[in-house]
């Protein structure tokens, strides 16, 4: 089973109206490699560890659980619950 993280990360970034470059900058990545790193996470070529996933979720304004949820309906509920907090 493939990780849901690449799709969820891209969705969360788009919901936040951020480009890959903007996200990488907010995470403090090196300008020359940051966008490539985000792209690799979104394509599933590389996976972030939990602490990086948590940082990305915080920057994007979503619960970290949303990034790992493999059920679409539950992911929507997690996102909605996170907006109530």
N, C-alpha and C positions, 0 to 999 in steps of 0.2 A: 504494500500500500504506500502510495506517495504522500509525503507530508503536505498538509494544507497550507503551510506557512507561505510559500511563494505567492500563491493566489491571494491569500488574506492580506499579506503585506502590501501588495500592489493595490488592492482595493482600499485599504486603510490610507495609503499615501494619496490616492486619488480623492478619497473623501475629504482629506485634509487640504486638498488643492495644492499639493506640493509636487515639485519635480524631484527626480532622483538626486539631482545636484543640491537642491534646497535641503532635502532630508540629510544627505551626507554632511552638509555644512553644519546643520543643527546638531548632528551627532559628534561634530568635532573631527571628522575624518580629514585626512590630507587631501587637499584639493585635486591633486593629480591622480589619485587612486580611489577617492570616495565614491564617485558615481559608478565606477566599474564594480565596486564592492556591493553597492545596493542592487545593481543590475544582476549580479551573480546570485544574490539572495532571492530576487524576484523570479529568476529562471530556475532556481533549484540546483544550480551548479555547486553552490556552497550553502551551508546552513549556519546561521549564527548560533552561538551558545545562548543559554537562557538569559544571562545577564545582558547581552547585546539585544536580544529580543525584547526584554523588559524596557531597555532604554529606548528602543525604536517605538514600542507601544506608547510609552510616556510622551515622547515627542509628537506622535501622531494622534494622541488623545483617545486611545482605545485601550480596553483591558488586555493584558497580555494573553489571557485565555482565548480571546478572539483570534489571535494569530495561529493558535494551535488547534482550534475546533474543526473537526472533520465532518460536521453535520451542518448543512446550510441554515436550516431553521433555528437550530440552537445557536449558531454563530450570530444570527440576526438578533436573537433574544439577549445574548451576552452584550452585543453592541448597544442595544436599547437600554439595558440595565446600567451599563457604564455611563451612559449619557444622563442618567438620573442622579448619579453621585456627584 
